[in-house]
């Protein structure tokens, strides 16, 4: 026999019910007494696990504490994962306002793996999904084998934070637009038929197809503008229209007042005439009334300066323009 040869045993899986016949009476009790096996797969160790804790009309398999004393709910399932247990896990998470939820299953479905990954990307809760197996080598005592399939990560926390910030931004913008439109309807009918959205812009017709007045809002600024875009293949036509209006630029600027920027928009088929107001935006909620009134006033001035000239344009009579005007924004 070669002295270098090593005797290696063969690992084999054991049916879970041979090791833990009853999920609540056997596996949950064993896990309560052996949290260190679970702690190997967690970012923060757990302690003080208690069984069958009430959560409304339900009972949580285990409620433990992390190292900051925050509750952690644990749901065990020695079978194929299902929607019922996922729903329970979320119910317990909310009921205890827990920082972490752990779901231990025998056979995880792919859709539940994806759902738990989505939870980590979409909320501040830490959610783990672990697969449990029992193994032995030869005639040894069965041993637990836990495999973490999904858990929180710095990347998922960053994604969750970004999503929450985006959701908050959308909610603030929707309220900003709701208030602005309510105030605008008392002064002008330009956007009277427009519903508030959550995006950064609201647009309405400026009287002719391809001409739109729009409001814009950023974190600390708003804007009003005219957008010229006659369609998919209309880059040349848009440039001609823009140039036709630009021939009256002095009169338009005088009618509007300072701050109007004429932008041919390099690389885009569209053109715009815009005024940006730097006195506040959706993040300056305490000053929304004055910000909105100033923005509405700018839209009224823009309409007075441009509408008669847009109405007077004979689009069919505009000359074709082979040489596109110089691109860029000019104040």
N, C-alpha and C positions, 0 to 999 in steps of 0.2 A: 504493500500500500504506500502511495506517495505521501511523505510526511507533510507536504504542503496542502493536501486535500483537507477540506473543511466540511463537516457534516452540517447540512442546511435543511431545516425543516420546511414543510410546505404549509403556507397559509391558506386556510379555507374559511368560507363564510358559514355562519350558523344562522338558521332561521331565528328571527328576533323573538318570536313567541316561545321558543325553547328556553331562552334566557330570561325574558320578562313576560310571563304569560298574560299578565294584566297591565294595561298601560298605566292606569292611575295608581293601583296598589303596588305595582312592582317597579316599573320604569321610573315613574315620577318620584317615588320614594328613594330609589337608588340615586337618581340625579340630585335630589336634595342633599344627600349625604356625600356626594362626590362632585361638587361644583368645580373642583380643580380640573377635572377632565374637560368641562365646558370652557373654563377660563383660558385654556391654552389657545382658544380660537377667537378670543375677544380682545378688544383694545384696552378695556379696563376690567379688572377682576370683580367678580360678584361675591356677595356674602349674605348671610342672614336670610336664606331662602325659606319661604313659608308656603305650605300647600293649601290648595282649594280655598283661595281667598275670594271673597265675594266681589262681583262687579255687576251691580244691579241684580238681574235675575239669573246671571251666569256665575260660574266659578272659574277663576284662573288656575291653571295647573300649578304654577309656581310664581310667586312674586319675590324677587330678591332686591338687593340694593347694590348700586355701583359704589366706587370709592368716594364719591361725593354725597352718598346717602340718598341719591335719587332712585325712585322705583324702577325696576326692570321687570317686564312681564314675559313669561315663558310659556309657550303653548307646545305641547307634545302630541305627536300623531304617529303611531307605529303602523302606518299604512300609507297608501297613496295620498298625496296632498289633494285637498279639495277646497271648493269655494267656501264651504261652511266654516272650516277652521281658519281660513284667511280672514273671513269676516269677523270671527271671534277675536282674532289677534288684534285687528284694528279697533274693535269695540273696547278691548281691555286697555289698549294703548291710550285711547281717549279717556276712558273712565278713570284711570290712575294718573293721567297727565304725565305718563312715563317718558323718560328720555330715550329708552331703548326697548325694543321688542325682539324676541327670539322665537323662531319657529323651527322645531326639530321634527323632521319627517323621515319616513322609511323610503318612500318613493316620490321624489319631487317631480311634478309635472313641469314641462318646459314653460308653459304659460304662467305658472306661479313663480318660477325663477325670474322671469321677465317682470312680473308684477312687483316683486320685492325690490328688484333693481330700480324700477321706476319710482317706488316710494322713497328710496334713498336719494334719488336725483331730484325729487319734487317736494320734499318736506325737510324739516329740521330734525325729525326723529331718526334714530339709528335702528335699522331693521336688519336682522340676520336671518338667513335661511341655511340650516345645516342638515346634512343627511346623516342618519345614524345607521350603523351596521354592527353586527357582532361577528367576531372572528376568533379562530383558535389555531394553534400550531400543534399538529398531532393530536394528542389527548390532553392538551393543556386546558386550563380553566378558560372559558370564553372571556374575551376582552372586548370592550367597546371601541368602535372606530367612528369618530366624528369627522366629517368633511365639511368645511365651510364652502358653500356654493355662492352665496352673495352676502355682502356686508358693507358697511359704510367705508368710505375712503376720502382722503382730502379732495380728490376730484369730484366725487359725488356731493360732498358738502359745498364745494364751490358752485357746482351746477344748481344745487337747491337754493343757495343764496341768490344766485343770478336770477333764477325763476321767480323767487319771491320779490326781488327788487323790480323785476319786469311787471309782475302782477300789480304791485303797488303803483308803479308808474302809470300803467294802463288805467287803473281805477281813478287816480288823480286826474289824468287827462280827460277821462269821460266826464267827471264832475266839472272840470274847468270848462269843457265845451258846453255842457248842459247850462251852466250859468251864463256863459257868454251868449249863447243863442237866445236865452230868455231876455237878456238885456238888449241884444241886437234887434229883436222883434219889435221893441218899443220905438226904434229909431229908423230902421230900414227893412225892406222886404227881401233883400238880396239872398239871404240864406234861410228864409222863412220855412221852406219845405224840407230843410236838411235835418236829419236826426243826428244827435251826438254820437260819436264813436269813441274808440280808445286810442286811435292813431294820432300821429303828430299833425295831420292836416284835415281841414274841412274845405270842400270845394263846391261851387255852384256856378251855373251858367252866367256868362257875362253878356248874353244877348244874341250870340251867333254861335253856330256849331264850331267847336274847336277852340273857343275862347272861354276860359274859366277864371273866376275870382276865387282865391283861396286864402284861408287863414292858416297860419302855422304857429305851433307853440313848442318851445324847448324848455329846458330846465329853468333858465333864467332869461328867456327872451321870447318874443312873439314876432310874427311877421304877417304882412298882407301882400298879395301879389296878383298879377295877371299871368296865367299860364296859356301859352299858345301852342296848340298841337292839333293839327287837322287830321291826324291818322297815321297809320303804319308806314305809308309810302309818301308822306307829305313833308319830308325834311326841307326840300327846296321851297315849297309853298310857305312853310312856316317862316323861313328866312326872309322871303319876300314881304310877308305880312309884317314881320318885325321891323324890317327896313322902312316900310311904308309908314308905320307909326313913328319910327325914329326921325323921319323928316319933320315931324311936329314936336320933337322932343322938347324944345325950348318952351313951347306953350304948355305942354303937359307938365313939365317940371315946375313951371311957375304956378299952374293951377293946383298942383298937389302940395308943393312946399319942399323943403330940403329932405334928403335921405333916399330918394328914389334911385335904384340901381337898374341899369339896362344890361341884361345878361343874355348873350346869344347861346350860352351853354355849350362849350366845346365838347365834341364827341357825342352830343345828344341831338335827336331830331327836333326836340322842342326848344322853345325860347321862353324867357320870362322877364317880367318887369316887377321888381320887388322892393319893399321897404322893410328893414329889420328894426325892431324896437327893443332896446336893451334894458328896459326898466323892470323886467321881471317875467317869470313864466310859471309853469305848473308847480314848481317847487316852492313858490313864494305865496302860499295859500292865504296868509294873513293880508296880502295886498291884492287879492284877485279882483275885487270890484274896480279899483282904479286902473289896474292893468288891462282889464277887459274893456273898460270904457275908452281908454286910450287906443286900444287896438281897433275897436269898432269905429272910432273917429277916423283913424287912418284908412279903414276900408271905405268909409263914406267919401273921403277926399279922393281916394283912388278911383272910385266909381265916377265921381263928378268930372275928374280930369280925363278919363278914358272913354266913358260910354258914348258921348257924342261922336268921338272920332272912330270908335269901333263901328257904330251904326252907319257912319258915312262911308266906310270902306266898301268899294265895289269889288268883291273878291274875284268875280269873273273877269273884270277888266284889268286886274293887276298884271304887269308884264312878267314874263318868265325871266328868271335870273340865272344865268349860267355860272357866274362867279359869285360864290357864296360870300357874304360879308365877313369881315374879320371876327373870329370867335373871341369870346371873353366877356367879362362884366365891366361895365363902365358906369361910374357914378356921375 
